[in-house]
Amino acid sequence: MLIAEVSQKYDITADTLRYYERIGLIPPVNRNASGIRDYTEEDCNWVHFIKCMRNAGLSIEVLVGYVTMFQQGNSTIKARKELLIEQRSQLAEKIKEMQQTLERLDKKICNL
């Protein structure tokens, strides 16, 4: 799949995809004989994962760390799991705070 197709499918600019690859946020994408990026299903899975995690508020630095550990192999499984557990905990706290804010807004709306 060409970068334009991936860009459209995941609603991410081609420049962002190139940036993500350059900084190690997604593993290097294979190139075809003409040197054009040729995204595989696995590459697309990484793009989808990173987009999802970024939408959830995970920082680029945390995600680069995760991808780096992933590329190092099974010896990093424990560290990756710990990182994801910590990020999940932070996300759960953000959701709790947002739920409280939503409830407060609902009360304000009902009182108007």
ChimeraX commands (.cxc) that place a marker at each C-alpha (Angstrom):
marker #1 position 0.00,0.00,0.00 radius 0.5
marker #1 position 1.44,3.38,-0.97 radius 0.5
marker #1 position 1.89,6.20,1.51 radius 0.5
marker #1 position -1.00,8.17,-0.01 radius 0.5
marker #1 position -3.33,5.22,0.57 radius 0.5
marker #1 position -2.16,4.75,4.15 radius 0.5
marker #1 position -2.47,8.47,4.73 radius 0.5
marker #1 position -6.06,8.45,3.53 radius 0.5
marker #1 position -7.01,5.22,5.32 radius 0.5
marker #1 position -5.79,6.43,8.72 radius 0.5
marker #1 position -6.37,10.16,8.22 radius 0.5
marker #1 position -2.71,10.99,8.82 radius 0.5
marker #1 position -0.68,13.16,6.50 radius 0.5
marker #1 position 2.10,11.59,4.46 radius 0.5
marker #1 position 4.52,14.00,6.16 radius 0.5
marker #1 position 3.42,12.69,9.57 radius 0.5
marker #1 position 3.92,9.10,8.42 radius 0.5
marker #1 position 7.43,9.93,7.21 radius 0.5
marker #1 position 8.15,11.71,10.50 radius 0.5
marker #1 position 6.88,8.75,12.53 radius 0.5
marker #1 position 9.18,6.44,10.59 radius 0.5
marker #1 position 12.17,8.80,10.83 radius 0.5
marker #1 position 11.96,9.07,14.64 radius 0.5
marker #1 position 11.33,5.35,15.12 radius 0.5
marker #1 position 7.68,5.62,16.08 radius 0.5
marker #1 position 6.88,3.03,13.43 radius 0.5
marker #1 position 9.42,0.47,12.25 radius 0.5
marker #1 position 11.15,1.17,8.93 radius 0.5
marker #1 position 8.82,0.62,5.98 radius 0.5
marker #1 position 10.07,-1.48,3.06 radius 0.5
marker #1 position 10.58,0.23,-0.27 radius 0.5
marker #1 position 9.66,-1.07,-3.70 radius 0.5
marker #1 position 12.12,-1.26,-6.60 radius 0.5
marker #1 position 11.55,2.45,-7.29 radius 0.5
marker #1 position 12.37,3.38,-3.70 radius 0.5
marker #1 position 8.76,4.23,-2.84 radius 0.5
marker #1 position 7.43,3.18,0.56 radius 0.5
marker #1 position 5.33,0.04,0.30 radius 0.5
marker #1 position 3.30,-0.44,3.50 radius 0.5
marker #1 position 2.47,-4.01,4.45 radius 0.5
marker #1 position -0.43,-5.08,6.64 radius 0.5
marker #1 position 2.00,-5.22,9.57 radius 0.5
marker #1 position 3.15,-1.65,8.85 radius 0.5
marker #1 position -0.49,-0.55,8.75 radius 0.5
marker #1 position -1.10,-2.28,12.08 radius 0.5
marker #1 position 1.71,-0.17,13.56 radius 0.5
marker #1 position 0.23,3.01,12.09 radius 0.5
marker #1 position -3.17,2.13,13.52 radius 0.5
marker #1 position -1.68,1.29,16.94 radius 0.5
marker #1 position 0.30,4.54,17.09 radius 0.5
marker #1 position -2.67,6.63,15.99 radius 0.5
marker #1 position -4.86,4.99,18.62 radius 0.5
marker #1 position -2.28,5.48,21.36 radius 0.5
marker #1 position -1.64,9.11,20.37 radius 0.5
marker #1 position -5.40,9.76,20.42 radius 0.5
marker #1 position -5.44,8.32,23.93 radius 0.5
marker #1 position -2.80,10.84,24.96 radius 0.5
marker #1 position 0.37,8.74,25.03 radius 0.5
marker #1 position 3.43,10.82,24.27 radius 0.5
marker #1 position 5.65,10.28,21.28 radius 0.5
marker #1 position 8.58,9.63,23.62 radius 0.5
marker #1 position 6.75,6.81,25.41 radius 0.5
marker #1 position 5.69,5.25,22.13 radius 0.5
marker #1 position 9.19,5.47,20.62 radius 0.5
marker #1 position 10.43,3.69,23.75 radius 0.5
marker #1 position 7.81,0.99,23.31 radius 0.5
marker #1 position 8.62,0.45,19.62 radius 0.5
marker #1 position 12.36,0.37,20.40 radius 0.5
marker #1 position 11.82,-2.27,23.05 radius 0.5
marker #1 position 9.54,-4.25,20.73 radius 0.5
marker #1 position 12.26,-4.33,18.09 radius 0.5
marker #1 position 14.72,-5.67,20.69 radius 0.5
marker #1 position 12.66,-8.82,20.99 radius 0.5
marker #1 position 11.18,-11.02,23.68 radius 0.5
marker #1 position 13.73,-10.00,26.32 radius 0.5
marker #1 position 11.79,-6.73,26.69 radius 0.5
marker #1 position 8.32,-8.22,27.18 radius 0.5
marker #1 position 8.28,-7.49,30.93 radius 0.5
marker #1 position 9.42,-3.88,30.43 radius 0.5
marker #1 position 6.88,-3.35,27.64 radius 0.5
marker #1 position 4.10,-4.73,29.78 radius 0.5
marker #1 position 5.10,-2.46,32.68 radius 0.5
marker #1 position 5.16,0.56,30.35 radius 0.5
marker #1 position 1.70,-0.27,29.00 radius 0.5
marker #1 position 0.31,-0.87,32.50 radius 0.5
marker #1 position 1.61,2.53,33.62 radius 0.5
marker #1 position 0.14,4.25,30.56 radius 0.5
marker #1 position -3.16,2.46,31.10 radius 0.5
marker #1 position -3.25,3.68,34.68 radius 0.5
marker #1 position -2.64,7.26,33.57 radius 0.5
marker #1 position -5.33,6.96,30.90 radius 0.5
marker #1 position -7.83,5.54,33.38 radius 0.5
marker #1 position -7.19,8.52,35.66 radius 0.5
marker #1 position -7.73,10.94,32.77 radius 0.5
marker #1 position -10.99,9.19,31.89 radius 0.5
marker #1 position -12.12,9.47,35.50 radius 0.5
marker #1 position -11.35,13.19,35.51 radius 0.5
marker #1 position -13.15,13.69,32.21 radius 0.5
marker #1 position -16.18,11.76,33.48 radius 0.5
marker #1 position -16.32,14.06,36.51 radius 0.5
marker #1 position -16.11,17.08,34.22 radius 0.5
marker #1 position -18.89,15.68,32.04 radius 0.5
marker #1 position -21.10,15.15,35.08 radius 0.5
marker #1 position -20.45,18.71,36.22 radius 0.5
marker #1 position -21.35,20.04,32.79 radius 0.5
marker #1 position -24.54,17.99,32.78 radius 0.5
marker #1 position -25.53,19.51,36.13 radius 0.5
marker #1 position -24.82,23.03,34.86 radius 0.5
marker #1 position -26.89,22.39,31.75 radius 0.5
marker #1 position -29.81,21.04,33.79 radius 0.5
marker #1 position -29.69,24.11,36.06 radius 0.5
marker #1 position -29.97,26.59,33.18 radius 0.5
marker link #1:1,2 radius 0.2
marker link #1:2,3 radius 0.2
marker link #1:3,4 radius 0.2
marker link #1:4,5 radius 0.2
marker link #1:5,6 radius 0.2
marker link #1:6,7 radius 0.2
marker link #1:7,8 radius 0.2
marker link #1:8,9 radius 0.2
marker link #1:9,10 radius 0.2
marker link #1:10,11 radius 0.2
marker link #1:11,12 radius 0.2
marker link #1:12,13 radius 0.2
marker link #1:13,14 radius 0.2
marker link #1:14,15 radius 0.2
marker link #1:15,16 radius 0.2
marker link #1:16,17 radius 0.2
marker link #1:17,18 radius 0.2
marker link #1:18,19 radius 0.2
marker link #1:19,20 radius 0.2
marker link #1:20,21 radius 0.2
marker link #1:21,22 radius 0.2
marker link #1:22,23 radius 0.2
marker link #1:23,24 radius 0.2
marker link #1:24,25 radius 0.2
marker link #1:25,26 radius 0.2
marker link #1:26,27 radius 0.2
marker link #1:27,28 radius 0.2
marker link #1:28,29 radius 0.2
marker link #1:29,30 radius 0.2
marker link #1:30,31 radius 0.2
marker link #1:31,32 radius 0.2
marker link #1:32,33 radius 0.2
marker link #1:33,34 radius 0.2
marker link #1:34,35 radius 0.2
marker link #1:35,36 radius 0.2
marker link #1:36,37 radius 0.2
marker link #1:37,38 radius 0.2
marker link #1:38,39 radius 0.2
marker link #1:39,40 radius 0.2
marker link #1:40,41 radius 0.2
marker link #1:41,42 radius 0.2
marker link #1:42,43 radius 0.2
marker link #1:43,44 radius 0.2
marker link #1:44,45 radius 0.2
marker link #1:45,46 radius 0.2
marker link #1:46,47 radius 0.2
marker link #1:47,48 radius 0.2
marker link #1:48,49 radius 0.2
marker link #1:49,50 radius 0.2
marker link #1:50,51 radius 0.2
marker link #1:51,52 radius 0.2
marker link #1:52,53 radius 0.2
marker link #1:53,54 radius 0.2
marker link #1:54,55 radius 0.2
marker link #1:55,56 radius 0.2
marker link #1:56,57 radius 0.2
marker link #1:57,58 radius 0.2
marker link #1:58,59 radius 0.2
marker link #1:59,60 radius 0.2
marker link #1:60,61 radius 0.2
marker link #1:61,62 radius 0.2
marker link #1:62,63 radius 0.2
marker link #1:63,64 radius 0.2
marker link #1:64,65 radius 0.2
marker link #1:65,66 radius 0.2
marker link #1:66,67 radius 0.2
marker link #1:67,68 radius 0.2
marker link #1:68,69 radius 0.2
marker link #1:69,70 radius 0.2
marker link #1:70,71 radius 0.2
marker link #1:71,72 radius 0.2
marker link #1:72,73 radius 0.2
marker link #1:73,74 radius 0.2
marker link #1:74,75 radius 0.2
marker link #1:75,76 radius 0.2
marker link #1:76,77 radius 0.2
marker link #1:77,78 radius 0.2
marker link #1:78,79 radius 0.2
marker link #1:79,80 radius 0.2
marker link #1:80,81 radius 0.2
marker link #1:81,82 radius 0.2
marker link #1:82,83 radius 0.2
marker link #1:83,84 radius 0.2
marker link #1:84,85 radius 0.2
marker link #1:85,86 radius 0.2
marker link #1:86,87 radius 0.2
marker link #1:87,88 radius 0.2
marker link #1:88,89 radius 0.2
marker link #1:89,90 radius 0.2
marker link #1:90,91 radius 0.2
marker link #1:91,92 radius 0.2
marker link #1:92,93 radius 0.2
marker link #1:93,94 radius 0.2
marker link #1:94,95 radius 0.2
marker link #1:95,96 radius 0.2
marker link #1:96,97 radius 0.2
marker link #1:97,98 radius 0.2
marker link #1:98,99 radius 0.2
marker link #1:99,100 radius 0.2
marker link #1:100,101 radius 0.2
marker link #1:101,102 radius 0.2
marker link #1:102,103 radius 0.2
marker link #1:103,104 radius 0.2
marker link #1:104,105 radius 0.2
marker link #1:105,106 radius 0.2
marker link #1:106,107 radius 0.2
marker link #1:107,108 radius 0.2
marker link #1:108,109 radius 0.2
marker link #1:109,110 radius 0.2
marker link #1:110,111 radius 0.2
marker link #1:111,112 radius 0.2
view
